[in-house]
């Protein structure tokens, strides 16, 4: 029982207990895939079964990560896939802090979307934030919660993913020349414009897309749509009256 509450693994050469970052990234990728599937089902099809399953699993999983990540379901599945790779050890304290923040996001979602189903844009936004955090960890090995740890805790995080806590000077391959910076900015602008065009120019066929479409329209466009609806309603009313007079 005492070993169960020993957080992280004791590894020779490390002055703090550590977590295998490869397992953590694999687990984050697994949760991101399930979470994206659940959000897509809810937004496009209106089904919440997958969402309720994901939030329940997410909450239990992060609870176990805070207590003992060695028994976290997603971490164990991640271990299965990366068990033949050389471990990348990162400090356990900052990971526990980051996963604690994740649990704080999960608990209210679990209550309001599983126990007492009350969806609203704020809760959907929290889900999207969780997906972004999982994406950053799985794709880029960036633990945003670990960065918050350095801001609020007196002791600095040690043994961060990719050695980011210890890095002093970037290598040439890690920097950007002017042309590379231009390409990155161009890609960001293109993706932003594409997302805007998707929600404003493409016909909306789902509840969520229609809501986002209306939010992103200008006041003039909203007024034009309202006028068109009013004119259509008046035409329909006049046609009904004409039919009654004819009868």
TARAJO-V601299 format. One record per residue. RES is the residue in three letters. OMEGA is omega in whole degrees, 0 to 359 (none if undefined). Layout:
RES,OMEGA + RES,OMEGA
//
This chain:
UNK,178 + UNK,180 + UNK,181 + UNK,183 + UNK,171 + UNK,188 + UNK,181 + UNK,182 + UNK,175 + UNK,184 + UNK,180 + UNK,179 + UNK,179 + UNK,184 + UNK,173 + UNK,176 + UNK,190 + UNK,175 + UNK,175 + UNK,183 + UNK,179 + UNK,176 + UNK,182 + UNK,179 + UNK,178 + UNK,180 + UNK,178 + UNK,178 + UNK,178 + UNK,179 + UNK,179 + UNK,181 + UNK,180 + UNK,180 + UNK,179 + UNK,177 + UNK,181 + UNK,180 + UNK,179 + UNK,178 + UNK,182 + UNK,184 + UNK,186 + UNK,187 + UNK,181 + UNK,178 + UNK,182 + UNK,182 + UNK,181 + UNK,179 + UNK,179 + UNK,178 + UNK,182 + UNK,182 + UNK,177 + UNK,179 + UNK,181 + UNK,181 + UNK,179 + UNK,182 + UNK,181 + UNK,174 + UNK,178 + UNK,178 + UNK,180 + UNK,180 + UNK,180 + UNK,184 + UNK,179 + UNK,181 + UNK,175 + UNK,181 + UNK,183 + UNK,178 + UNK,179 + UNK,176 + UNK,177 + UNK,178 + UNK,180 + UNK,184 + UNK,184 + UNK,186 + UNK,180 + UNK,178 + UNK,178 + UNK,182 + UNK,172 + UNK,187 + UNK,175 + UNK,182 + UNK,181 + UNK,184 + UNK,182 + UNK,177 + UNK,178 + UNK,178 + UNK,181 + UNK,179 + UNK,174 + UNK,175 + UNK,177 + UNK,178 + UNK,178 + UNK,175 + UNK,186 + UNK,186 + UNK,177 + UNK,176 + UNK,180 + UNK,181 + UNK,188 + UNK,180 + UNK,178 + UNK,182 + UNK,180 + UNK,191 + UNK,179 + UNK,182 + UNK,173 + UNK,184 + UNK,181 + UNK,181 + UNK,176 + UNK,179 + UNK,178 + UNK,177 + UNK,180 + UNK,176 + UNK,178 + UNK,179 + UNK,178 + UNK,179 + UNK,179 + UNK,179 + UNK,180 + UNK,182 + UNK,185 + UNK,185 + UNK,188 + UNK,183 + UNK,178 + UNK,179 + UNK,183 + UNK,177 + UNK,178 + UNK,178 + UNK,176 + UNK,178 + UNK,181 + UNK,181 + UNK,188 + UNK,183 + UNK,181 + UNK,179 + UNK,180 + UNK,176 + UNK,179 + UNK,176 + UNK,180 + UNK,178 + UNK,180 + UNK,180 + UNK,185 + UNK,179 + UNK,185 + UNK,186 + UNK,182 + UNK,182 + UNK,181 + UNK,173 + UNK,182 + UNK,183 + UNK,181 + UNK,184 + UNK,181 + UNK,170 + UNK,184 + UNK,180 + UNK,179 + UNK,176 + UNK,179 + UNK,180 + UNK,180 + UNK,179 + UNK,180 + UNK,179 + UNK,179 + UNK,179 + UNK,181 + UNK,179 + UNK,180 + UNK,179 + UNK,179 + UNK,179 + UNK,178 + UNK,181 + UNK,180 + UNK,184 + UNK,183 + UNK,185 + UNK,182 + UNK,180 + UNK,182 + UNK,182 + UNK,178 + UNK,183 + UNK,182 + UNK,181 + UNK,178 + UNK,179 + UNK,181 + UNK,179 + UNK,181 + UNK,181 + UNK,186 + UNK,179 + UNK,175 + UNK,180 + UNK,180 + UNK,179 + UNK,178 + UNK,179 + UNK,179 + UNK,178 + UNK,180 + UNK,178 + UNK,179 + UNK,179 + UNK,179 + UNK,179 + UNK,179 + UNK,179 + UNK,178 + UNK,179 + UNK,180 + UNK,179 + UNK,180 + UNK,179 + UNK,177 + UNK,179 + UNK,179 + UNK,178 + UNK,179 + UNK,179 + UNK,180 + UNK,180 + UNK,none
//
